[in-house]
């Protein structure tokens, strides 16, 4: 407080009774409660606000799982890419049946040459036997048939002889026509010869 001399005349405000406080613009002394209640308010309000904040934070933490778990749960499970073979079962294709084996067409059997000269010999004592057999061949379509008596001796059985392999088919056809079983190749024979023995039956 300044100690300089007061330049103004004393007035009623300068008169102070013994034991009284200052007058005029001086503030009245504050009570103890008015000084203490702000601190009490802070002591009460701050814990309440802190408790509310902590409770809210705990509720939010419980509601929201950790970011890693959230990311893992929200992200769709990645499955390995399916290959065409796994995504769709291959269609079963029915193999075409194997082609049938080629059928071998048998070559046609050669036909007997009915124009081949055939001589029918009678080697028995029965008259007309060769002529009778020659007639059978002629009736079957043979065109060059003749009859004669055989002078070459006796054979074990009636026999048809042919002079070359080309005449085999024709010789066998003549033998079948006359019912003769023995057919032989003889290079000394010109064409086909039929020798009738006693076993021949017209």
C-alpha positions in Angstrom: 0.0 0.0 0.0 1.3 3.5 -0.9 2.6 5.6 1.9 2.3 8.9 0.0 0.2 11.7 1.7 -3.6 11.5 0.8 -4.4 14.6 -1.2 -8.2 14.6 -0.5 -10.2 15.9 2.5 -11.4 13.2 4.8 -15.1 12.2 4.4 -17.5 9.7 6.0 -15.9 6.8 4.3 -12.7 7.5 5.9 -14.2 7.2 9.3 -13.7 3.7 10.5 -15.1 2.5 13.7 -13.0 0.4 15.9 -13.4 -3.3 15.1 -15.2 -2.8 11.8 -13.9 -3.7 8.4 -13.3 -1.5 5.5 -16.2 0.4 3.8 -17.0 1.6 0.3 -15.7 -0.3 -2.6 -14.0 -3.0 -0.5 -15.5 -6.5 -0.9 -17.1 -8.2 2.0 -15.1 -11.0 3.4 -16.1 -14.5 1.9 -17.4 -17.3 4.1 -15.5 -20.6 4.3 -18.3 -22.5 2.5 -18.2 -20.2 -0.5 -14.5 -20.9 -0.7 -14.8 -24.7 -0.3 -17.7 -25.6 -2.6 -15.9 -25.3 -5.9 -13.3 -27.8 -4.7 -16.0 -30.1 -3.4 -17.8 -29.8 -6.8 -14.6 -30.8 -8.6 -14.1 -33.7 -6.2 -17.6 -35.0 -6.9 -18.1 -34.2 -10.6 -14.6 -35.3 -11.9 -14.9 -38.9 -10.5 -18.5 -39.1 -11.9 -17.3 -38.0 -15.3 -14.3 -40.3 -15.2 -16.5 -43.2 -14.2 -18.9 -42.5 -17.0 -16.1 -42.2 -19.6 -14.5 -45.4 -18.4 -17.9 -47.2 -18.5 -18.6 -46.0 -22.0 -15.1 -47.0 -23.2 -15.5 -50.5 -21.7 -18.9 -50.9 -23.3 -17.6 -49.8 -26.7 -14.6 -52.1 -26.3 -16.9 -55.1 -25.4 -19.2 -54.3 -28.4 -16.3 -54.0 -30.9 -14.0 -57.0 -31.1 -10.3 -56.3 -31.9 -9.6 -54.9 -35.3 -7.7 -58.1 -36.3 -10.6 -60.4 -35.3 -13.1 -58.0 -36.9 -11.1 -58.0 -40.1 -10.7 -61.8 -40.1 -14.4 -62.4 -39.3 -15.7 -59.8 -41.8 -13.4 -61.0 -44.6 -14.9 -63.9 -46.5 -13.1 -67.1 -46.2 -10.9 -67.5 -49.2 -11.2 -70.9 -50.8 -8.6 -72.2 -53.3 -9.4 -71.4 -56.8 -11.2 -74.3 -58.4 -9.6 -75.7 -61.5 -11.9 -76.6 -64.4 -11.5 -80.2 -63.5 -12.7 -79.6 -59.9 -15.4 -77.1 -60.7 -17.2 -79.3 -63.1 -17.0 -83.1 -63.3 -15.9 -84.2 -66.7 -18.7 -85.3 -68.9 -18.6 -89.0 -69.5 -18.2 -89.6 -73.2 -19.3 -92.9 -74.6 -16.7 -94.2 -76.9 -18.0 -95.3 -80.3 -18.2 -99.0 -80.7 -15.2 -100.4 -82.5 -15.8 -101.1 -86.1 -16.6 -104.6 -87.0 -13.7 -106.6 -88.3 -13.5 -106.7 -92.0 -15.3 -109.6 -93.4 -13.1 -111.6 -95.7 -15.1 -112.4 -98.8 -14.1 -115.9 -99.8 -12.9 -116.2 -103.2 -15.3 -117.9 -105.4 -14.4 -121.5 -106.1 -13.3 -122.1 -109.6 -16.0 -123.6 -111.8 -15.3 -126.9 -113.6 -14.6 -126.6 -117.3 -17.3 -128.7 -118.9 -15.7 -128.3 -122.3 -12.7 -130.4 -121.2 -12.2 -133.6 -123.1 -13.1 -136.6 -120.9 -12.6 -140.3 -121.9 -14.5 -142.9 -120.0 -12.8 -146.4 -120.0 -14.4 -149.7 -119.2 -12.0 -151.9 -117.4 -14.6 -154.6 -116.6 -16.2 -157.4 -118.6 -19.6 -155.7 -118.4 -20.7 -154.5 -121.8 -21.8 -150.9 -122.3 -20.5 -149.7 -118.9 -18.4 -146.9 -120.3 -21.1 -145.7 -122.6 -23.6 -145.6 -119.7 -21.2 -143.5 -117.6 -20.5 -141.2 -120.5 -24.2 -140.6 -120.9 -24.4 -139.5 -117.3 -21.7 -136.9 -117.8 -23.4 -135.6 -121.0 -26.7 -135.3 -119.2 -24.9 -133.1 -116.6 -23.6 -130.7 -119.3 -20.3 -132.1 -120.2 -19.6 -131.4 -123.9 -16.6 -133.5 -124.9 -17.2 -137.0 -123.5 -16.2 -140.3 -125.2 -16.3 -144.0 -124.2 -13.7 -146.8 -124.8 -12.3 -150.1 -123.4 -9.4 -149.8 -121.0 -6.2 -151.8 -121.8 -3.9 -150.7 -119.1 -4.6 -153.4 -116.6 -6.8 -153.6 -113.5 -6.9 -150.8 -110.9 -7.8 -151.3 -107.3 -11.0 -149.2 -107.7 -12.6 -146.9 -110.2 -10.4 -143.9 -110.6 -10.5 -140.4 -112.3 -7.1 -139.2 -113.5 -6.2 -135.7 -114.7 -3.0 -134.5 -116.5 -2.4 -131.1 -114.8 -3.3 -129.2 -111.6 -5.5 -126.8 -113.6 -7.8 -129.7 -114.4 -8.2 -130.8 -110.7 -11.5 -129.0 -110.2 -12.9 -130.4 -113.4 -11.7 -133.9 -112.7 -13.3 -133.9 -109.2 -16.5 -132.6 -110.6 -16.6 -135.5 -113.0 -15.8 -138.0 -110.2 -18.6 -136.6 -108.0 -21.0 -136.9 -110.9 -20.2 -140.6 -111.3 -19.9 -141.4 -107.6 -16.2 -142.2 -107.8 -14.0 -141.4 -104.7 -10.4 -141.8 -106.1 -9.1 -138.8 -108.0 -5.4 -138.7 -109.0 -2.9 -136.5 -110.8 -1.1 -138.3 -113.6 1.2 -136.4 -115.9 0.9 -139.1 -118.6 -2.8 -138.4 -119.1 -3.9 -136.0 -121.7 -7.0 -134.2 -120.3 -9.2 -136.3 -118.0 -9.6 -140.1 -117.9 -12.2 -142.1 -116.1 -11.4 -145.8 -115.5 -14.3 -147.9 -114.4 -13.7 -151.0 -112.3 -16.1 -153.6 -110.9 -16.9 -151.4 -107.9 -18.7 -148.8 -110.1 -22.4 -148.9 -110.0 -24.3 -146.9 -112.7 
